[in-house]
Amino acid sequence: MIRILFMADMQLGAYASFSGLSDDDVARYRDRGMRVEAVERVTGHEWDAGRYRAAVRMAGALRPDLVLIGGDMVDDPNSEDQYDEFMEITGSLDRSIAVRWVPGNHDIAPDTVVPTPESIARYRDAFGPDSHAFDLGPVRVVAWNTVVASHPELVPGEWEAQLGFLAEELAAARRRDRPVILAGHHPLFTVDPGEDDDYWNVPGLRRRQVLELVHRHRVPLGLAGHWHRNSIARDGDFEMVTSGPVGYPLGDDPSGVRMIEVEDRAVVHRYLELEP
């Protein structure tokens, strides 16, 4: 059996960003479907770092074959303090456990939404390719840059390269008869494959292009974060799993991680709440 521990939205600094809100602010967020709490204003990122430390401790106890970081490592992409703390905590993970990366919008876009050539280059220098694929036991993991899929306007050619990468990798996996886990930060959809475009999903035009490849090559599972809550949705045989955050929740689900287990061709998963 192969086991992958998926961690998304550590987002060191997010708790402070959401602190100090008025009751009216909280109500406005709730109107947008985001559950936030009215707490006193704080600074720094210790709350989020504490959640990530708990996730790393859980990884050490569970000893998966891989920890897959699903993006939004920090809240402020321009904060060296947040990145330094994130990398220090990551470095405390047992070195026998492999770590791979998927970029989130807070990691690869300077304004946390729209990537630029410079911001993509910085990410690649720090973490390696923003799209990559690798074998893990019987499964092929295809990690892709959903931030480019969501906002390609300032990076001409990047979306086309991304789509070509997906077409090539998914076709190769099918030829080798290997099940694929398609891992990105933004979910293709959170509830329904035909849902309207919003901040949380990949826009419909590019979503349809990816889903066409997913169905052509019989991909069973997609993994994402970004929504800061859990959702399991389907499009035919394809299961789109949006996993809750290691850090600050924006729904009813607690902070947690997701364990994916692959045995033969069977892929199962479960959400694990972090200890207090």
GUSELUM-443307 format. One record per residue: x, y, z of N, C-alpha, C in turn; residue in three letters. Coordinates in steps of 0.05 Angstrom, whole numbers, plus 5000, padded with zeros to 4 digits. Example, Ala and Ser with C-alpha at 12.3 -4.5 7.8 and 13.67 -1.06 7.14 Angstrom:
BEGIN
526448865156524649105156526449345156ALA525749555142527349795143525850015157SER
! end
This chain:
BEGIN
501749765000500050005000501850255000MET501050454984502350714983500550914997ILE501751085014500251285029501351565024ARG499551745018500252025012498752195032ILE500252375046498952565064498852835051LEU496452925045496053175030495453405050PHE497153615049496853845067496554095050MET494454245054494054485039493354725057ALA493954955048493055205062494155225090ASP496755185094497955255119497755555123MET498255705103497855995100498656145125GLN501256115132502256255156501756555154LEU500356665173499556945174496656995169GLY495156795161492356835154490656905179ALA491256775202489756835226489957125233TYR492357245231492657525237491157695217ALA491157615191489757765171486757775176SER485657565188482757555193482157645222PHE484157725237483557825264482758115264SER481558205286480858485289478458565272GLY476858375262474558445246472258545263LEU470658725253468258815266465958605261SER463758635275461458455270460458495242ASP460558745232459658785204461558645184ASP464158655190466058515173465458215172ASP464958105196464357815198461857745182VAL459857925183457357875169457857885139ALA459458075130460058095101461457845091ARG463357735107464657495099462657265098TYR460857255118458857035118457057055093ARG456457295085454857325061456257215036ASP458857205037460457095015461056805020ARG459856685039460256395045462756325060GLY463856525074466356485089465856525118MET466356315134465956335163468456425176ARG468456665187470656775202469756845230VAL471656875248470956935276471957215283GLU470357345300471157615310473057575334ALA475657615330477657585351479257845353VAL480557885375482158125378484458125357GLU485258365350487358405330489958285341ARG491258115324493858005330495758055307VAL498258025311500258035290501857785289THR503457755268505157515267503757275254GLY504857045258503756805246503956555264HIS504056605290504456375309502056185309GLU499656295306497256115307497455915284TRP497956015259498155845236500555655238ASP502755755248505155585251504655355270ALA503055415291502355195310500754975297GLY498955055279497354855264499254685246ARG501054825233502854675215504754495230TYR505654585253507354405270505754155278ARG503154195284501553955291501253765267ALA501053875243500853715219503453555214ALA505753685219508253555215508653335236VAL507753385261507853175281506052935273ARG503752995262501952785253503352615231MET504652755212506052625191508252435202ALA509652535223511752375235510552125248GLY508152145259506951915272505751715251ALA504651825230503351655210505351535190LEU507551675186509751585168508651505140ARG507451705126506651645098509051615080PRO508651525056510751505036511451785025ASP509451965026509852225014508152425029LEU509252665034507652895042507453075017VAL504953125008504453294985503353554995LEU504953774991504154035000502354164978ILE499854214984497954304964497554594960GLY499554754968499555034961498555214984GLY499055474980498555685000500055625026ASP502655625023504355575045504355815065MET504256055053504256295070501956475061VAL501356675077499256865070500257095053ASP502657195059503757415044506157325028ASP505857305001508057204985510557364986PRO510457604997512757784999514057785027ASN513057605044514057595072516257385075SER518657475079520857285083520557145110GLU519457285130519057165157517256925155ASP515056955140513056745138514356505123GLN515756555102517056335087519156205104TYR520856355118522956245135521756055156ASP519556145169518255975189517155725176GLU515855755153514655525140516855325133PHE519055405122521155225115522555105139MET522755255161523855135185522154915196GLU519454955196517654745205517754505187ILE517754555160517954335141520454175146THR522654315152525154175156525253995180GLY523254025198523153845222521853575216SER520753555192519653295183521853085180LEU521352845188523252635184524252625156ASP526852625152527952635125527452385108ARG526552175121525851935105523151955091SER521652165098519052205085519352415063ILE518752335039519052515016517052745017ALA517752975007516053205005515953304976VAL513553354966513253474939511353724942ARG511553894922510254154924508254204901TRP506054344907504154444888503854744894VAL504054924875503855214881500955304886PRO500655474906498155604911498255894902GLY496056034901496056314892497556494911ASN497656424937499156584956502156524954HIS502956324939505756254935506956364910ASP505356384889506456434862505256684848ILE503556834862502457074851503057304870ALA504357514861505157734879502857874893PRO500557874880498157994893496357784904ASP497257544906495857304915493657204896THR493457324872491457234853492657184826VAL494057374814494857364786497957324785VAL498957104774501857064772503057234750PRO505657284753507157434733509557254725THR510857324703513257174696515357174718PRO515657404731517657424752516957254777GLU514357254784513557104807513656804802SER513156714778513456434771516356354772ILE518056524761520956464762521956444790ALA521056614808521856604836520956344849ARG518556264843517556014854519255774844TYR519755774818521355554807524155544819ARG525355774824527955784836527955664864ASP525755714879525555624907524655334910ALA522755254893521454994897521654804873PHE522754884851522954714828520554754809GLY520054574791517954604771515254644784PRO513654824773510954864784508954664773ASP509754514753508254274743510154044741SER509453824751511253594750509653334755HIS510753114748509452854751511452644759ALA510552454775512352244785510751994792PHE512151774792510951524800511351484830ASP509351374843509551294871508151024873LEU509650814875508450544874506850514849GLY504350424851502750374828501450614816PRO501750844828500151084820502051294807VAL500951444789502351674777501151924789ARG502752094802501852354813502552564792VAL500552714784500952934765500153194779VAL502153354786501753604800501853834780ALA499854014781499654224761499154494774TRP499754704759499554974769496755084762ASN494955064781492155164777492055464778THR494155594789494055884790494256004762VAL495855884745496055964717493355904703VAL492155674709489555604697487455804705ALA487555914729485656104738486156384727SER488656464725489356734716491756734698HIS491456664672493756664654494356924640PRO492957144647492957384631495657524629GLU497357494650499857634650502257454643LEU501657194637503757004631503156864605VAL503457004582502756894556504356634551PRO502956434541504156174535504155974558GLY503856074583504055884606501655694606GLU499255794601496955614601497155404579TRP498055484556498255294534500355084541GLU502555164553504554974562503454784583ALA501854894601500654744622498754524611GLN497154614592495254424580496654204564LEU498854284550500454084536501753884556GLY502653984578503853814599501753604609PHE499353704614497253524624496553314603LEU496253404578495553214557497652994554ALA500153074555502352874552502452684575GLU502352794600502652624623500252434627GLU497852534623495552364627495452144606LEU496152214581496252014560498351794566ALA500651884576502751694582501951504605ALA500651614625499751454647497651244638ALA495951324620493951134611495250914594ARG497250984578498550784562499950574580ARG500850664603502150484622500150364642ARG497650434638495450314655495950374684ASP496650624690497050704718494850904726ARG493650864750491751064759493151324766PRO491751544761492851814764491551954787VAL493152094804492152294822492952564811ILE490952724804491452994792491353194815LEU493653304823493753474846494353764839ALA492653944848493054224844492054384868GLY492354644867491354804890488454874888HIS487554984865484755054861483254794852HIS480954744863479254524853478254604825PRO477954404808476654444782473754544787LEU472454424807469754504815469454414844PHE467754554859467354494887464754324891THR462854364875460254224878459354084853VAL459554224830458454114805460254204782ASP460854024763462654094742461654324724PRO459154374724458054594709457454854725GLY458554864749458055094766459155354755GLU458055574764459055834754461955884763ASP463256054749466056134757465856304782ASP467756254800468156424823471056414832ASP471556544854474356564864475456284870TYR473756094877474655844888475255624868TRP474255654844474655434824476255524800ASN477055334784478255394758476155484739VAL476555704725474455814707473455604686PRO470955634679469555424664470855354637GLY471855554623473155504596475455314599LEU477355374618479655194621478954944638ARG476954974655476054734669475054524650ARG473554604630472554414610474754284594ARG476854434588479154324574480554104590GLN480854154616482153964633480353724638VAL477753764642475953544646475753364621LEU476053484598476053314573478353124574GLU480753214583483053044585482652834608LEU481452924630480952744653479252514644VAL477152564629475352354621476552184599HIS478052304581479252154559481251954570ARG482652024591484751854601483951724628HIS481451744635480251594657481751644684ARG482051894690483251974715481251934738VAL481851794759479851734779479551954800PRO481752104806481752284829483252544825LEU481952764833483253024834483353114862GLY485653234870486053344897486553634896LEU485353784914485854074915485354174944ALA486154424948485554564973484054824966GLY485155054975484255324967481655404980HIS479755224983477055294992476955315023TRP478955215036479155215066476755075079HIS475854865065473754685076473754445058ARG472254235066472153985052469753975032ASN470253845010468153794991468953544974SER467053374969467453144951465253164930ILE466153204905464253244883465053054860ALA463153004842463752804821462952914794ARG464352824774463652854746464052584733ASP461852434732462052154722463851994741GLY465851864730467651694746469851854759ASP470052114754472152284766471152404792PHE472752364813472152474839473952714845GLU472752954849474253194855474053244885MET476353204898476453224927477853494934VAL476353664948477453914958477853864988THR480353904997480953835025481254075042SER480354055067480454275086483254365092GLY483554585107486154715111487654605135PRO490254605133491854565157491554815175VAL491255045162491055295177488255385182GLY487655635175485155765183482755665167TYR480755535180478355445165476555675158PRO475155645135473155845127470455715124LEU470155475135467555335135467355185162GLY465654985162465154835187467254625193ASP468854555173470854345177473254445193ASP474354285211476654365227479154355211PRO481354475222483954445210484654145208SER485954065186486553785183488253725158GLY488753475154490253375131488653145119VAL489453055095487952835082489952615076ARG489252365084490752135078489551995053MET491251945034490451805010491951535010ILE490551325006491751055006491150924979GLU493350804967493150674941494050394944VAL492350204938493049924938492049794913GLU493849664898493149574871492149814855ASP489649804846488450034832486450184848ARG486050104873484050234890485350474904ALA483950704902484750954915482651044934VAL483351054960481451144981482751374996VAL481051535010482151765025480351825049HIS481551965068479952045091481252305103ARG479552465115480452725127481052675156TYR483352775165484252735193484453005206LEU482853045227482953295242485553315258GLU486753555258489153595274488453595304LEU490353495319490053515348490253805357GLU488753875379488854155389491754235396PRO
! end
